[in-house]
Amino acid sequence: MSRIDYRVNMTLDPETASELYRRSTLAERRPTDDSTSMKRMLEGANLCVTAWDADQLVGISRSMTDHCFVCYLADLAVDQSYQRQGIGKRLIEVTKGELEPECKIVLLAAPAAEEYYPKIGFSAHDSAWVIRAG
C-alpha cells in the first residue's frame, strides 16, 4: 500500500477536485462539468482535508463548520481504486482533529454509502430535512 499524506486546507483547482469526484462516483451528484460551481464549492468550504498519493489527489473531506458546535461534511470522496484502505475513515479523523471535541459532524449520505457510515461511528438521525433546489 502507498503512503498517503493528509493535508488540511490546501488550495485545490476545480479540475483536480472534479477528476477525483469522477473517480469516486460522487460526480453523479456534483456539478463536475461546471468549473465555476466547483471553484465556488471549494472556496466556500472552510475545512477541507485531502488525501494524496505522491502528487495524485485520492480523497477529500469538504466541510463547512463553526469548529465548536457543528461541522457539515458536504463531501467525502475517495478514488474507487483507493477505497477499502481506510482513507475515508482517516479523512474524517483528521477533520475531527481540526474541531473542538464537543463539535458534532453531520452529513447526508449518498444512497450507496448508507451502510458505510455506521461502520465508522456515525448514527442515523431521523429528523434531517432538505429543501431541494428549484
C-alpha positions, 0 to 999 in steps of 0.5 A: 500500500502507498503512503498517503499524506493528509493535508488540511486546507490546501488550495485545490483547482476545480479540475483536480477536485472534479477528476477525483469526484469522477473517480469516486462516483460522487460526480453523479451528484456534483456539478463536475462539468461546471468549473465555476460551481466547483471553484465556488464549492471549494472556496466556500468550504472552510475545512477541507482535508485531502488525501494524496498519493505522491502528487495524485489527489485520492480523497477529500473531506469538504466541510463547512463548520463553526469548529465548536458546535457543528461541522457539515461534511458536504463531501467525502470522496475517495478514488474507487481504486483507493477505497477499502484502505481506510482513507475515508475513515482517516479523512474524517479523523483528521477533520475531527482533529481540526474541531473542538471535541464537543463539535458534532459532524453531520452529513447526508449520505449518498444512497450507496454509502448508507451502510458505510457510515455506521461502520465508522461511528456515525448514527442515523438521525431521523429528523434531517430535512432538505429543501431541494433546489428549484 
